[in-house]
Amino acid sequence: MGINPVRRPRPTGSPVRATSPSRAGSRPWAHYEKRAAAILVKANPAVELNPRPVHVLAVDDDPSMRQMIADYLGDNDIRVTSLESGSRLEETLARHVVDLLLLDLRLPGEDGMRIAQNIRAKSDIPIIMLTARKDEADRVMGLELGADDYLVKPFSPRELLARIRSLLRRSRMHETVADSLASIRAYRFAGWELSVRSRRLVSPQGQAVPLTNTQFNLLVVFLAAPGRVLSREQLLDFSRLHNDEVYDRSIDVQVGRLRKKIESDPAAGPLIRTERGAGYLFTAAVEAIR
């Protein structure tokens, strides 16, 4: 840290030098904390010391509902902007970075379905629809027109928070996988190499191993999130990002087939580990080639 471990005695009678407020303020170790933080970020650029808080835009004509949402989410470190109608929705989205939209389906004089459809045509922002109606037809239509989730009023604030967090996790994972296909040329792991653009998998022995579309999609998802437990639902959802193929077998069968392709050496241990009750985890270190 650049501190001399030898403490020299201060001559008798010499004045005590005050800590300069311009350098450390009331915290004499602030200078070293900043240096440690800089070292941490340099070693791992993914570390965010002051991450931007999640910003949710809530559109609802009920003042008490808007207040409840703002208070509860605010208590959980989520910034909330509230609107009583959809008239300024697009303007607000254009001016602010919004992570998720809460949209009341039944706004006076406005069609929440049409609003959701218009927003989805221009943006991939996650949308949770809110409504007092329990009609299944409304729920299905809302999801088909672009909503990602649906909550019926009255709902628990805790459930709303859980839905928001779950949807944001899914959204960020989608971005990670989409980035893999757009900007990463290849992945290397445990001696293997997967060319993303040509979809060619080469074994540690230099042999090409054929992959079906399903196997390729699953492998890309695992390689985009090494060391992270992915549920069966996530694997199915994320792998469909690159392919509209509908699986006619369970995700477990598809993962089993992929294992047979890449886990040819039993002594090396599993590359895809089953986490009971949770899903699957890719165990190997992954190198992304851009």
C-alpha positions in Angstrom: 0.0 0.0 0.0 3.1 2.3 0.0 3.1 2.6 3.8 6.6 2.5 5.5 6.3 -0.2 8.3 9.0 1.5 10.3 7.4 4.2 12.5 10.0 6.9 13.3 9.5 8.7 16.6 8.3 12.3 16.3 10.8 14.8 17.7 9.7 16.2 21.0 7.8 19.4 20.7 7.2 19.2 17.0 3.7 20.1 16.0 1.1 17.4 15.1 0.3 17.8 11.4 -3.4 17.8 10.8 -4.9 15.6 8.1 -5.8 17.7 5.0 -9.5 17.8 4.6 -9.0 18.2 0.8 -7.3 14.8 0.7 -9.1 12.6 3.2 -11.8 14.6 4.9 -12.8 13.1 8.2 -11.6 9.6 7.1 -7.8 9.4 7.1 -7.9 6.0 5.3 -10.1 7.3 2.5 -7.0 7.6 0.2 -6.1 4.0 0.6 -9.7 2.8 0.3 -9.9 4.6 -3.1 -6.6 2.9 -4.2 -8.0 -0.5 -3.1 -11.2 0.1 -5.0 -9.3 1.1 -8.2 -7.2 -2.1 -7.9 -10.4 -4.2 -7.5 -12.1 -2.6 -10.6 -8.9 -3.0 -12.7 -8.6 -6.7 -11.7 -12.3 -7.3 -12.5 -14.0 -4.7 -14.8 -17.4 -6.4 -14.1 -17.3 -5.1 -10.5 -19.6 -2.1 -10.0 -18.8 -0.1 -6.8 -21.8 2.1 -7.3 -24.2 0.2 -9.5 -27.1 2.2 -11.0 -30.3 1.4 -9.2 -33.1 -0.3 -11.1 -35.6 2.2 -12.5 -39.2 1.1 -12.8 -41.9 3.1 -14.6 -45.4 2.6 -13.2 -48.4 3.7 -15.2 -51.7 3.5 -13.2 -54.6 5.8 -12.8 -55.1 4.9 -9.1 -53.1 7.3 -6.9 -53.1 4.8 -3.9 -51.7 2.1 -6.2 -49.0 4.3 -7.5 -48.1 5.4 -4.0 -48.0 1.8 -2.7 -45.7 0.7 -5.6 -43.4 3.7 -5.1 -43.1 3.2 -1.4 -42.5 -0.5 -1.4 -40.1 -0.6 -4.3 -38.3 2.4 -3.0 -37.8 0.7 0.3 -36.1 -2.1 -1.7 -33.7 0.2 -3.5 -35.7 0.5 -6.7 -36.3 3.9 -8.2 -39.9 4.5 -9.4 -41.3 7.0 -11.8 -45.1 7.2 -11.8 -47.5 8.3 -14.5 -51.3 8.5 -14.2 -51.9 7.8 -17.9 -50.1 6.7 -21.0 -50.1 10.1 -22.7 -46.5 10.8 -21.6 -45.3 7.2 -21.6 -43.2 7.3 -24.8 -41.8 10.7 -23.9 -40.7 9.4 -20.5 -39.1 6.3 -22.0 -37.2 8.5 -24.5 -35.9 10.8 -21.8 -35.0 8.3 -19.1 -33.2 4.9 -18.8 -36.0 2.6 -17.6 -35.4 -1.0 -16.8 -39.0 -2.3 -16.5 -42.5 -1.0 -17.2 -45.6 -1.6 -14.9 -48.6 -1.0 -17.1 -52.3 -0.9 -15.9 -54.4 -2.7 -18.5 -57.5 -0.6 -17.9 -56.6 3.1 -18.1 -59.5 5.5 -18.5 -60.0 6.4 -22.1 -56.9 4.4 -23.1 -56.3 0.9 -24.4 -53.5 -0.7 -22.3 -53.3 -3.5 -24.8 -52.6 -1.1 -27.6 -50.1 0.8 -25.5 -48.2 -2.4 -24.8 -48.2 -3.4 -28.4 -46.9 0.0 -29.5 -44.1 -0.1 -26.9 -43.1 -3.6 -27.8 -42.8 -2.6 -31.5 -40.2 0.0 -30.5 -38.5 -1.5 -27.5 -37.5 -4.7 -25.7 -38.2 -3.3 -22.3 -39.7 -5.9 -19.9 -43.4 -5.2 -19.3 -45.6 -6.4 -16.4 -49.3 -5.8 -16.9 -51.5 -4.9 -14.0 -55.3 -5.4 -14.0 -58.3 -5.8 -11.7 -59.9 -8.3 -14.1 -59.3 -12.0 -13.8 -60.5 -12.9 -17.3 -58.1 -15.4 -18.8 -58.7 -14.0 -22.3 -57.3 -10.6 -21.2 -54.3 -12.3 -19.6 -53.6 -14.4 -22.8 -54.1 -11.4 -25.1 -51.8 -9.2 -23.0 -49.0 -11.8 -23.1 -49.5 -12.3 -26.9 -49.3 -8.5 -27.5 -45.9 -8.2 -25.8 -46.3 -8.3 -22.0 -43.7 -10.5 -20.2 -45.8 -11.1 -17.1 -49.2 -10.4 -15.6 -50.5 -9.5 -12.1 -54.1 -9.4 -11.0 -55.1 -6.7 -8.5 -55.1 -6.7 -5.5 -51.6 -8.2 -5.3 -49.0 -8.6 -2.7 -46.1 -6.0 -2.9 -43.7 -8.8 -2.1 -45.0 -10.8 -5.1 -44.6 -7.7 -7.3 -41.0 -7.3 -6.1 -40.3 -11.0 -6.8 -41.8 -10.8 -10.3 -39.7 -7.7 -11.1 -36.5 -9.3 -9.9 -37.2 -12.5 -11.8 -38.1 -10.7 -15.0 -35.0 -8.5 -14.8 -32.8 -11.6 -14.3 -34.3 -13.2 -17.4 -33.9 -10.0 -19.4 -30.2 -9.6 -18.5 -29.5 -13.3 -19.3 -31.2 -12.8 -22.7 -28.9 -9.9 -23.3 -25.9 -12.0 -22.4 -26.8 -14.8 -24.7 -27.7 -12.4 -27.6 -24.4 -10.7 -27.1 -22.6 -14.0 -27.4 -24.1 -14.6 -30.9 -23.5 -11.0 -32.0 -20.0 -10.3 -30.8 -18.3 -13.5 -29.8 -16.5 -15.5 -32.5 -15.8 -18.6 -30.4 -15.6 -20.2 -26.9 -12.9 -22.3 -25.5 -13.4 -24.6 -22.5 -11.6 -27.7 -21.1 -9.7 -28.1 -24.4 -12.8 -27.8 -26.5 -13.5 -25.0 -29.0 -16.9 -23.9 -30.3 -17.1 -21.5 -33.3 -20.3 -19.5 -32.8 -20.6 -18.3 -36.4 -19.9 -21.7 -38.1 -21.5 -23.7 -35.2 -18.5 -26.0 -35.3 -17.5 -27.8 -32.2 -13.9 -29.2 -32.0 -12.8 -31.7 -29.4 -9.5 -31.5 -27.4 -8.2 -34.1 -29.9 -9.0 -31.8 -32.9 -12.0 -33.8 -34.1 -15.2 -32.0 -35.2 -18.2 -33.1 -33.2 -21.6 -32.5 -34.9 -24.3 -30.7 -32.9 -28.0 -30.4 -33.6 -29.5 -26.9 -33.4 -30.9 -27.8 -30.0 -27.5 -28.9 -28.7 -25.8 -25.9 -30.1 -28.3 -23.5 -28.5 -28.0 -25.2 -25.1 -24.2 -25.2 -25.2 -24.1 -21.4 -26.1 -26.4 -20.7 -23.1 -24.1 -22.7 -20.8 -21.0 -21.0 -22.1 -22.5 -17.6 -21.7 -23.1 -18.2 -18.0 -20.4 -20.5 -16.6 -20.6 -21.2 -12.9 -24.2 -20.1 -12.7 -27.1 -22.4 -11.9 -29.7 -22.3 -14.7 -33.2 -23.7 -14.1 -34.8 -25.9 -16.7 -37.3 -23.1 -17.5 -34.4 -20.7 -18.1 -32.6 -23.2 -20.4 -35.7 -23.7 -22.4 -36.4 -20.0 -22.6 -32.9 -18.8 -23.4 -32.1 -21.4 -26.0 -35.2 -20.5 -27.9 -33.7 -17.1 -28.3 -31.8 -18.3 -31.3 -34.2 -20.8 -32.7 -38.0 -21.2 -33.0 -37.8 -24.9 -32.7 -40.3 -26.3 -30.2 -38.8 -29.1 -28.1 -40.9 -32.3 -28.1 -38.9 -33.8 -25.2 -38.0 -32.6 -21.8 -35.0 -30.3 -21.3 -33.4 -33.1 -19.2 -33.2 -35.3 -22.3 -31.7 -32.5 -24.3 -29.0 -31.8 -21.7 -28.3 -35.5 -21.5 -27.6 -35.7 -25.2 -25.3 -32.7 -25.0 -23.4 -34.3 -22.2 -22.7 -37.4 -24.3 -21.1 -35.1 -26.9 -18.8 -33.1 -24.6 -18.2 -35.4 -21.6 -16.3 -38.1 -23.4 -13.7 -38.5 -20.7 -15.4 -39.7 -17.4 -12.1 -39.2 -15.5 -12.2 -35.5 -16.2 -15.5 -35.0 -14.3 -18.7 -33.6 -15.5 -18.8 -30.3 -17.4 -22.5 -29.9 -16.8 -23.4 -30.6 -13.2 -26.9 -31.3 -12.0 -28.1 -29.1 -9.1 -30.9 -31.0 -7.4 -34.1 -29.1 -7.4 -32.5 -26.1 -9.1 -31.2 -27.0 -12.6 -27.8 -27.3 -14.2 -24.4 -25.6 -13.8 -21.5 -25.4 -16.3 -18.4 -26.2 -14.3 -15.5 -25.5 -16.6 -13.7 -22.1 -17.0 -14.7 -20.5 -20.3 -12.7 -18.2 -22.6 -14.7 -16.0 -25.0 -12.9 -15.1 -28.2 -14.1 -11.8 -29.7 
